[in-house]
Amino acid sequence: MSHMIPYYISHNAQLRAHSNSTSPLMRKYSLLEYREGRPDKRVDNGKPCAAVLFIPGNAGSFGQVRSMASSAMHQYWKNNAGIASVAWSNWRGPVEWYTVSFNEDFSAFHGQTLEDQAEYVNEVINYLRSICPVTPGEPNDTSVGVVAHSMGGIVARLAPHLPNYAPRSIDTIVTLSTPHAFPPVPFDRSLDRIYNVINKQKLATEEEPLLISIAGGLLDTQLPSDASSLALAGIHEPISRLSTYTASLEFLWSAVDHLEVVWCDQLRFKIARGFLLDYDLLGSNASQRASLDYRLLRRKLWHNMLGFSMFKRSEIDAFISQSTLSADLKFMAQLTPRFEVGDEGNTFGRGESNVETYSLLSPPGPRAQHDISITEEDERLGFALITNLLVGSSFTSRFVISDVEMVAMACKKSINFDNVFKLDRSYCQLLLPSVYKALPASPAPRGAVYFPNSSYLYDVPSTSFQTLYLSPKDLKDNDVQFIRLERTRNMGVYTGHDQTMHKQTILDKGFVEDKPLQLHGSPGLFFSKTWDLFETPYEWLLSSHGRHAPLWKWQFPDLDSAILVYELELFPAPCADHLHPPPPETAPIARVSNIVTNDERVFPSLNAQERVAFPVALHGSAPFMPRPTGVDHGTLLELWLPSAYESTVYTATYTNECPIPYDRVRISIQWRASAGLLILRYRLALVVWPIAVLALSYAAFPQSGPMEALTQLVYSRAAYLLLGGPAAVQLLASSAVALGLGGAWHTLGIGLTTTQFLYLGPILMMLSYCMAFVVAFLIHHIFSLGFIGVRRYAPSLLRFASMASDAPLPSRADLTAWATKRQTMLGALILVLLWFFLPYQILFIVCFMVHAYTAFCSHVTWKQAVHTSRHNLQEKTTAQRYLQNMWLLLYLFWILPLNVPVLVVWIRNVNAGFNMGLSRTEHNILATLPLLTLVYLCANPTVDSGATGKKHAWITFGVYAFLYTVSLLYGIRYAYLQAEVFQLVIVWEVAQRVFASYHAQERMDSEEVEREIFVLDSMHQSVPPSLQQVPTLDAVLSTYLDTLDAYLAVKKRAGEVTAAGFYQLTRAKMTLGGQFGQQLSADVYDERMHARMHFVDGVLSSQACSDAQTMPDERLDALGLRRRKKPISEKEPVQKAEEVTARPVLGFDPLYQFSGMPPPSLRQAQQSFHAGLQALLGDNGVYALGQRLAELEEQIRMLRGDRDNEQGK
């Protein structure tokens, strides 16, 4: 935690006076200066100042600057009294911190907001350059440093690309948890346009600022840190970038979340001191700082300041060779100038007895023996050292007053090997404390505490080791022939020495292979993999175990995934227990890191005598990030083994045959923890891929409803496309990358270009399918519950919710009259004004709400048709209309999240002033006009639901298949493309309905003519019996048999349901009992009791006669009758008789005359008796079929008589 007394001084008036901009941004945003405990005036000690500007991120506050600014003030000023502290008394001057207030805008969702903020930042930078004093004689060419959090880093990078940017005014940008590679929420195309500008439009080399990216790591669950890696994304030249994670920074060694990265104490200290050192050592002259030499120095300064544990010299060797720096500075300012060392001289003091030459080391010769192919690279050795002795205070950490107990020097010239403690005249360079890197103290496991621990300051000597590593290239470039170490005989004194965590003095050194041992392979999905740490015999590595450094390195090239959590296990070597040594006081330290991204984890206090296991999750190859090619990649395991048994009887515990306490390593996948990482990376897929599921379902089953189509999808061949589509895209991308084909293949599908996760796409698609199904299920049943609630508690509202389906289409005259009304023109004017003054996202939300009401009304209409209508045609029409509205509602539901964030931005702008809301919105009439038209057409019951025909069906299939393809390929990375392709779908749906409505009147007229012809034919224009074709005896016999089958089936059905009714009636008597039970009989029937009566539709007598003469085939079909001799080509007649009378509203149920609460068995008995009556007396009941059989028997008898008469003649 950090404590401060913040005060903010506004500079708005001065900024507006200085700027020539008339933009409303100057009134919307604010510039403030941070002062620590002194609100009255700026502390002026006569020294020039440098300015640093803090830029907040998405919905960030200007007050987030206080942590870093307060740290800078406390480091430079002595008790905030206007006097520089002792440590900074001879330095150039202070660093003034400023911050901008963006009204907590949601910049992560809207590209125009980012441009506005960048434009304002440029005006602020120009103003800060004018108010900061410069050294006399230097031009007013100062540079301003920038610290940006989250999306503020994108604002800072965008600023140099805008017209109002002053060249070289920004040369250092420190970003905290900024997604540099791609936008975290790709819902707006303008965001992608901005990322293309900052990542693809290169600035001039000398004008490219030093970009430092610090990501929070695994604890940043708000924004995955994959996109923060500059190295993985290939952003900026290596000389102009530094990228790391908080877990890799020395003294911090921990991941932090998205907000903690701003006020984390160890990190804020480093950033504040970094700017103090940067401007004090190298000045603030922009032209000078843009030179190659100064760019190299600034990069190395920040590299040392932040405490990068891995430094890739190879990345900037090309720039170093072009530099005019001296040899010392080319070694990155880590050495003092060379000085001469005499025979018995030392650096602590000439002739003092408390100093001794501890060790003289030179690289060992060629390897003693090897039976494998050894290359020059394999022979390259570096120097490594670990100690808990004091090496002096480094400018990169807190100033700790302490003695120096040990120094290391890089020397050249020869050594007198006859007497290793006698040094001939040699020239050495002292290694400065900044060259050492820290590791946490590693006491024995029994005395260890949780690491990292907030109660410890790891940048003081009592709680950390100092390590030194000089690579072969460093030794060769500086002509280092041997390493000289000197130490004092007495223990040094330092602040906090009484709180030391070390139980013994550690100074272990030696030479180590520069190329780590390679361990190939990776664990499987459900099984682990074990490697021998020394697959290559140790004797082939170095000639002597005593000459080896305490550092051992192994590389796992195939472990490079950012979406998996591994468990790493180290097994103790049995040979290390041959002397039965006690547990060491100083335990081994493991450091696991990713070679490309520098993300690392440190595990101190390992048990050297038992199996140890620890989880490892690193940022490596990540979704939607290009896979590194041509460079080393994978996971690096480093094991630091301080001398645990030096100068004891157990010194021989580790020998050439048993060099380290572990002999095997086993790695497995922790799926429970990996599931969290997968959800963090692919949570957006569960929002955008349901659109692909819906599109595929509709393309495969366009005539079905959403629930039915989604259900049929998993049982049809389309399921192969549903699950195989993501896997096919991933195979395509991985094959293209393997073949070396150029292109952004890492942006397709799930963003991975390896077949290792081929199963991941189908799993995500199945989860998306479940999301789509659940939403469709919930909406449908919410409508059903709404209908039940309205019908039960507010039945009068049903007439408002139902949609009339018999209204005629308006004529041209009606449309003309409607369009010329004053209310219509006023409404059109209001709509146009909305398009010009409101963002189209608001109209989208309005359309969604209107169509949700339309879908509910169509649901109510369908349900009423089911309950009240006996015509299948009306029920089918209302059901089809509801299903079409339901499809559109589901699409709008999943498209809605792509539009809501921009609406939130607009609301924020309106809060800042209605003028800002009008000038910073997107008025795209083409984005809403098709949707508005479609919503209107769906709400109009007279409009047909769509055109039919084979051609239209193929076009519909192609449109929805295209939507599925775009969603599958680009839905996760470019979510806004789904909304744009959906506009094409809407245009086609509108075109279908307009086409269908254009031909609707003609179709309705033809249907009316067919209906009238049918009625007339059945009533008055029946052919006289004398002119009708005489049926044959065989045809009448076939009809008789079909009718007989139907008669027997209905008779059996009548008996069954009647028996069931009496059974249920008996159960009802037993349930009611007593007086109520006795009333259920004919003996106590009261004439005052009334039966519920309803009337069926009446028919004309002539129509009844016609029906008696020819029984329609539909009735036989409904009863399951057989057709024995019907031609295949004969079409079934479609009867479209109009409903003559409407069914009355159901009244009082007579069951309540027997009981106030009728039991279920009584209701079932009522239903059974009703079904029995229908089976006996219905249109196709036993009585009607019996009459029909009698008529057929008479007809058969007559036909047989006619046949006999003809045969007699």
Protein Blocks (a to p, Z undefined) as FASTA:
>chain_A
ZZdddddddfklmmmmmpmcfbfklmmpccddddehiakbccdehiacddddddddehia
fklmmmmmmmmmmmmpgghnopacfklmmmmbdcddddddehhpafklomklmmmmmmmm
mmmmmmmmmmpccdehiacfbccddddehjlmmmmmmmmmpmklcehkacbdcdehiafk
bcfblcbfklmmmmmmmmmmccdfklmccdddddebjmlmmbccklmpmklnopajfklg
ccddfklpghklpacdfklmmmgmklmmmmmmmmmmmmmmnojafklmmpmklmmmmmmm
mmmmnopabdcfklmmmmmmmpcbdfklmnoopaccdddddfkbcfkbghiakbccfbac
ddddddfbdcbdcdfklmpccdddddfbdebjafkbccdddddfbdcdddedjddfkbmk
bccddddddddfklpccddddddfklpccdddfkbcfkbfklcccdddddfklmmmnopa
bdcddddfbdcddehklmccbfbdcdddddddfbdcddeddddfkbccdddfblbafklm
pmbfklpcfbdcdddfklccfkbccdddddddfklmmnopacdfbdcddddddfklopac
ddehiafkbccddddddddddehiacdehiaedjddddddddfkgoiaklmmpcfklmbf
bfbdcddddfklmmmmmmmmmmmmmmmmmmmmmmmmmmmmmmbcfklmmmmmmmmmklmm
mmmmmmmmmmmmmmmmmnopacjfklgojlpabfklmmmmmmmmmmmmmmmmmmmmmmmm
mmmmmmmmmmmmmmmlmmmmpccfkbccddfklmmmmmmpmklmmmmmmmmmmmmmpcfk
lmmmmmmmmmmmmmmmmmmmmmmmmmmpcbfklmmmmmmmmmmmmmmmmmmmmmmmmmmm
mmmmmmmmmmnopklmmmmcccdfklmmmmmmmmmmmmpmkbcfbdcdjklmmmmmmmmm
mmmmmmmmmmmmmmmlmmmmmmmmmmmmmmmmmmmmmmmmmmmmmmmmmmmmmmmmmmmm
cccfklpccddfklmmmmmmmmmmmmmmmmmmmmmmmmmmmmmmmmmmmmngpmllmmmc
fklpcfkbccdddddddddfklmmmmmmpccfklmmmnopacfbbcfklccddddbdcfb
dcddddddfklmmombdcfklmmmmmmmmmmmmmmmmmklmklmmmmmmmmmmmmmmmmm
mmmmmmmZZ
